[in-house]
Amino acid sequence: MTNKTTEIEAAVFRRLLEHLDSRKDVQNIDLMNLAGFCRNCLSKWYVAAAAERDETIDYETARELVYGMPYSEWKDKYQLEATAEQMAAFNKK
């Protein structure tokens, strides 16, 4: 993998985070039901990728990077209770 490829991939990841940040109305349950991943998944993948490179990043730090703020703050401001329909769709998978 070239340096240029890494730069492009990093730019795409930053753009994904910007897009998710601009769409706080999209709940994690919606992302899970439609795409099979959510902001928390991205945070876990971040932790795993760091560990693969002998770096230590704890989950809460990764979530703050993905959410753009501490998760507890994001949850209080933006997270809604999942509807029965959302949970039913999630549990079908």
Helices and strands as residue ranges (DSSP letters): H 3-22, H 28-35, H 39-52, H 59-67, H 71-78, H 84-91
